[in-house]
Amino acid sequence: MSNHLIPPYGGVPVDVVVDDERASELRKASTYWPSWDLTPRHLCDLELLLSGAFSPLRGFLGSADVASVCADMRLSDGTLWPMPVTFDVPDELATQVGPGASVALRDPEGVMLAALHVDEVYRPDRRAEAQGVFGTTDPAHPGVAHLLERTHPNYLAGTLEGIQLPAHHDYLALRRTPAELRAEFTRRGWRRVVAFQTRNPLHRAHHELTLRAAKEVEANLLIHPVVGMTKPGDVDHYTRVRCYQAIMDGYPHNTAMLSLLPLAMRMGGPREAVWHAIIRRNHGVTHLIVGRDHAGPGADAQGRPFYGPYDAQDLVRQHEAELGVTMVPFRQMVYVEAAGAGRAAGDPA
C-alpha cells in the first residue's frame, strides 16, 4: 500500500484471509463442524469483512459491542462505528455451538468461504436494536422490517478466518477490493479521491454534481455504487451498472473511475452515511458526497419521512474529524435550458 494514501480506518487494514496451507487445514477440520449456508445479507457482510472494507472489524459483533453501537454509535472500545454487523442463526444451529466452537460458512453452492470461531451465542433484543439504529420500530422502514421479520433470533459472535471471497459472475473487472482499489489509485497517481455513493441509475444532474464536487475539492472521482442488497423495488444492479458504464465517458480522461461495492444497505439514513464514510476511507477515499436524505428509506405509512433531508449531512459533519473523511454536501441541481447545462440551486444566474 502506498503511504501517500489515507490510511484505513483504525490505521491498519484488516486481512483475515488465510494462506493456502491454512485454508486446507480449515477445510479438513470443517468435516466435524456445523455448517451454515449464507443468506444474501450474510454474503455481503462476509465479503466486506474478509476484504477489509469493514476495518477495523475482524468478525461479527458480540452483545457488548452491539449494545454500545445501538446506544452510542461506538464499539465497546470507543471506536466510532454506527451499524451493527451481526450473524443471525436459527435455534437449531445456536443450540449446536458455544464459545470455542467453529462453524463453516458456505455459499449457496456449498463452497466453504470462511470459518467463524465462536466467542458468544446470544439472543438480542431486536426491537431495541431497531429503535437504537433506525430510530423507529415501524416495519414500513425496510431496515426495521428485515430486522424484525426476517432475522433469526440468535446471533453468533466471533472472529473469522477467510478462505476465499464470495464468487461473482458479472462485472468482474469492476469489483475491486479495498487493496485493489488503493493499488489502482497509486498506479494512477491519485491522492485525493471523492466518492459518490449511489444505489440508483445516474442521470444528468448526478453527472453535473459529481463534476462540480471533484473540481471543488480538487480531487479525482470514484463512482462507487452499491450492488449488494438495496431498497426493495430498486432497479436491478445489472441495469444500473450499464448506466454507470455509459456515463463514464462524460468525465475528462483519467479523472474518474467506476468500482462496485457489494454492500447490504440497511437504509439507515444518518447512521448509514457515517458507515459509508468509514467504508470509503478503507478503500482509500478522502472525501464523500453526502446527498439529501442520504440512504433514507422514504416515508412511513402516514407520509412522514423517517429522517430529515439534511440529517445525514449533519451527522457526518459532526464526526468528520474522527472519520478522517471530508463531507461534500450534495446540492440540488436544476437544468437551465438557456445555458444548456445544470446549475446548483442558489447559484447566481
C-alpha positions in Angstrom: 0.0 0.0 0.0 1.4 3.4 -0.9 1.9 5.7 2.1 0.6 8.7 0.2 -3.0 7.4 0.5 -5.2 7.9 3.5 -4.6 5.0 6.0 -7.5 2.6 6.6 -9.9 3.3 9.4 -8.1 2.3 12.6 -4.7 2.6 10.9 -4.1 -0.9 9.8 -6.0 -2.8 7.1 -7.8 -6.0 8.3 -6.7 -9.1 6.4 -8.3 -12.3 7.7 -7.9 -14.3 4.5 -5.5 -17.2 5.3 -2.9 -18.7 3.1 -3.4 -21.9 1.1 -1.9 -24.2 3.8 -4.2 -22.9 6.5 -7.2 -22.9 4.2 -6.6 -26.6 3.5 -6.4 -27.2 7.3 -9.7 -25.4 7.8 -11.4 -27.4 5.1 -10.3 -30.7 6.6 -11.3 -29.6 10.2 -14.7 -28.4 9.0 -15.7 -32.0 8.3 -16.5 -32.2 12.1 -18.1 -28.7 12.4 -21.7 -27.4 11.9 -22.2 -25.6 8.5 -24.3 -22.7 7.6 -25.3 -21.7 4.1 -25.1 -17.9 3.9 -28.0 -15.7 3.1 -27.6 -12.8 0.6 -27.2 -10.4 3.6 -24.6 -12.7 5.2 -22.7 -13.0 1.9 -22.4 -9.2 1.5 -21.3 -8.7 5.1 -18.8 -11.5 4.9 -17.3 -10.2 1.7 -16.7 -6.8 3.2 -15.3 -8.3 6.5 -12.9 -10.5 4.6 -11.8 -7.8 2.2 -11.1 -5.2 4.9 -13.8 -2.9 3.8 -15.2 -3.1 7.4 -11.8 -2.5 9.1 -11.2 -2.5 12.0 -13.8 -5.3 12.4 -12.3 -8.8 12.3 -15.6 -10.7 12.7 -19.2 -10.4 13.8 -20.1 -8.3 16.8 -20.9 -9.6 20.2 -23.6 -8.4 22.6 -21.4 -5.7 24.3 -20.4 -4.2 21.0 -24.0 -4.3 19.6 -25.4 -2.7 22.8 -22.7 0.1 22.6 -23.3 0.6 18.9 -27.0 0.9 19.3 -26.8 3.3 22.3 -23.7 5.4 21.4 -22.7 4.7 17.8 -19.4 3.3 19.1 -17.8 -0.1 19.7 -17.2 -1.1 23.3 -13.6 0.1 22.9 -14.8 3.6 22.0 -14.2 3.4 18.2 -16.8 5.2 16.2 -19.0 2.6 14.5 -22.6 3.3 13.6 -24.1 0.0 12.4 -24.2 -3.5 14.0 -22.6 -6.2 11.8 -24.1 -9.4 13.2 -24.6 -13.0 12.2 -28.1 -14.3 12.9 -28.9 -18.0 13.0 -32.0 -20.1 14.0 -32.3 -22.1 17.2 -31.3 -25.4 15.6 -27.8 -24.0 14.8 -27.5 -21.9 18.0 -28.0 -25.0 20.2 -25.2 -26.9 18.4 -22.5 -24.3 19.1 -21.0 -22.4 22.0 -17.9 -20.4 22.8 -14.9 -22.2 21.4 -16.8 -23.9 18.6 -16.3 -23.2 14.9 -18.8 -23.0 12.1 -18.1 -23.5 8.4 -19.6 -20.6 6.4 -20.6 -21.7 2.9 -22.1 -20.1 -0.2 -25.4 -21.4 -1.6 -23.5 -24.0 -3.7 -21.8 -25.4 -0.6 -18.4 -23.8 -1.2 -16.7 -23.0 2.1 -15.8 -19.3 2.3 -14.7 -18.9 5.9 -14.5 -20.3 9.4 -16.3 -18.5 12.2 -14.7 -19.1 15.5 -17.5 -18.5 18.0 -16.9 -16.4 21.1 -20.5 -15.8 22.1 -24.0 -17.0 21.3 -26.8 -14.6 22.4 -30.4 -13.6 21.8 -30.6 -9.9 21.0 -33.5 -7.6 21.8 -34.2 -6.8 18.1 -36.8 -4.2 18.9 -34.3 -2.3 21.0 -31.8 -2.7 18.2 -34.2 -1.3 15.7 -35.0 1.7 17.9 -31.4 2.4 18.6 -30.1 2.0 15.0 -33.1 3.3 12.9 -34.8 5.4 15.5 -38.1 3.5 14.9 -39.7 0.1 15.1 -42.1 0.9 12.3 -41.9 -2.1 9.8 -42.6 0.4 7.0 -38.9 1.1 7.3 -37.1 -1.6 5.2 -34.3 -2.0 7.7 -36.7 -2.5 10.5 -38.7 -4.9 8.5 -35.7 -7.0 7.8 -34.5 -7.0 11.4 -37.9 -7.8 13.0 -39.4 -10.0 10.4 -36.6 -11.8 8.5 -33.8 -12.0 11.1 -33.2 -15.2 13.1 -33.5 -14.9 16.9 -29.9 -15.8 17.8 -26.6 -14.1 17.0 -23.2 -15.8 16.8 -20.2 -13.5 17.5 -16.6 -14.3 16.8 -13.6 -13.9 14.6 -13.2 -15.0 11.1 -10.6 -16.9 9.1 -11.3 -16.4 5.4 -10.7 -19.0 2.7 -11.9 -17.1 -0.3 -14.2 -14.2 -1.2 -17.7 -15.0 -2.5 -17.7 -15.8 -6.2 -19.3 -13.4 -8.7 -20.1 -13.9 -12.4 -20.7 -10.4 -13.6 -18.6 -7.2 -13.9 -15.5 -8.9 -12.5 -13.2 -6.1 -13.7 -15.2 -3.6 -11.7 -15.3 -5.5 -8.4 -12.3 -4.1 -6.6 -11.4 -4.9 -3.0 -10.0 -2.0 -0.9 -6.5 -3.3 -1.5 -7.1 -3.5 -5.3 -8.7 0.0 -5.4 -5.8 1.5 -3.4 -3.3 -0.1 -5.8 -5.2 1.4 -8.7 -5.2 4.9 -7.1 -1.5 4.5 -6.6 -0.9 3.4 -10.2 -2.8 6.4 -11.4 -1.1 8.8 -9.0 -4.3 9.8 -7.3 -4.0 11.2 -3.7 -7.3 13.0 -3.1 -10.4 11.0 -4.1 -14.0 12.0 -3.7 -16.5 9.1 -3.8 -20.1 9.2 -4.9 -22.4 6.7 -3.2 -25.5 5.6 -5.2 -28.0 2.8 -5.4 -29.8 4.3 -8.4 -29.1 4.9 -12.0 -27.1 8.2 -12.7 -28.8 11.0 -14.5 -27.7 14.3 -15.9 -27.9 16.1 -12.5 -25.7 13.5 -10.9 -23.2 13.9 -13.6 -23.1 17.7 -13.1 -22.9 17.5 -9.3 -20.1 14.9 -9.3 -18.1 17.0 -11.8 -18.6 20.0 -9.5 -17.7 18.1 -6.4 -14.4 16.8 -7.8 -13.5 20.3 -9.1 -14.5 21.9 -5.8 -12.2 19.8 -3.6 -9.5 19.3 -6.3 -9.9 15.5 -6.2 -10.4 12.6 -8.6 -13.8 11.0 -8.7 -14.8 7.5 -7.7 -18.3 6.4 -8.7 -18.8 3.7 -6.1 -22.4 2.3 -6.4 -23.8 -0.4 -4.2 -24.5 -3.7 -6.0 -25.4 -5.7 -2.9 -28.8 -5.6 -1.2 -30.6 -2.2 -1.6 -34.1 -0.9 -1.0 -36.8 -3.4 -2.2 -38.1 -2.3 -5.5 -34.9 -0.6 -6.7 -33.7 -1.1 -10.3 -31.6 -4.3 -10.5 -27.9 -3.8 -10.4 -27.3 -5.2 -13.9 -29.3 -2.4 -15.5 -27.7 0.2 -13.2 -24.2 -0.8 -13.9 -24.8 -0.5 -17.6 -26.0 3.1 -16.9 -22.9 3.8 -14.9 -20.6 2.5 -17.6 -22.4 4.6 -20.2 -21.9 7.8 -18.3 -18.2 7.4 -17.5 -17.1 8.7 -21.0 -18.7 12.0 -19.9 -15.8 12.7 -17.4 -12.4 14.1 -18.5 -9.8 11.4 -19.2 -8.2 9.9 -16.1 -10.2 12.0 -13.6 -12.9 9.4 -12.7 -13.3 5.7 -12.4 -16.1 3.2 -11.6 -15.9 0.4 -8.9 -18.7 -1.7 -7.5 -19.4 -2.1 -3.7 -21.1 -5.4 -2.6 -22.7 -3.8 0.5 -26.0 -4.8 2.0 -27.6 -1.4 2.7 -29.7 -1.0 5.8 -31.3 2.2 4.6 -30.3 3.7 7.9 -30.1 7.4 6.9 -27.7 9.4 9.1 -26.0 6.4 10.7 -25.6 4.7 7.3 -24.0 7.9 5.9 -21.3 7.7 8.7 -20.9 4.0 7.9 -20.5 4.8 4.2 -17.7 7.2 5.0 -15.8 4.6 7.0 -16.2 2.0 4.2 -14.9 4.5 1.6 -11.9 5.5 3.8 -11.0 1.8 3.9 -11.0 1.9 0.1 -8.6 4.9 0.1 -11.1 7.7 -0.3 -10.6 11.1 1.3 -14.0 12.8 0.5 -17.5 11.6 0.3 -20.5 13.2 -1.4 -23.4 13.0 1.1 -26.7 13.5 -0.6 -30.1 14.9 0.5 -31.8 12.2 2.6 -28.7 10.0 2.1 -29.5 6.3 2.4 -33.0 7.2 3.5 -35.9 4.8 3.3 -38.5 7.3 2.3 -41.7 7.9 4.3 -43.8 5.9 6.7 -47.5 4.9 6.2 -48.6 8.4 7.1 -46.3 10.0 4.5 -43.8 11.3 7.1 -40.1 10.9 6.2 -38.2 8.7 8.7 -35.3 11.2 8.6 -34.9 14.9 7.9 -33.4 15.8 4.4 -30.1 17.0 5.9 -29.8 14.8 9.0 -27.2 12.6 7.3 -25.1 15.6 6.3 -25.3 17.0 9.8 -24.2 13.7 11.4 -21.3 13.1 9.1 -20.1 16.7 9.5 -20.3 16.3 13.3 -17.9 13.3 13.1 -15.8 14.4 10.2 -12.5 14.8 12.1 -12.8 11.4 13.7 -13.8 9.8 10.4 -10.9 11.3 8.6 -13.2 11.8 5.6 -14.3 15.2 4.4 -18.0 15.5 3.5 -19.0 17.2 0.3 -22.7 18.1 0.5 -24.9 17.2 -2.4 -26.5 20.4 -3.7 -29.8 20.2 -5.5 -29.2 20.6 -9.3 -31.5 22.2 -11.8 -31.2 22.2 -15.6 -31.1 25.7 -17.1 -32.4 25.4 -20.6 -31.0 28.7 -21.8 -27.5 27.7 -20.7 -27.8 24.1 -21.8 -26.3 23.0 -18.6 -27.0 22.2 -15.0 -26.6 24.6 -12.1 -26.8 24.2 -8.4 -29.9 25.6 -6.8 -28.9 29.0 -5.4 -26.1 29.7 -7.8 -26.3 33.2 -9.5 -27.8 33.1 -13.0 
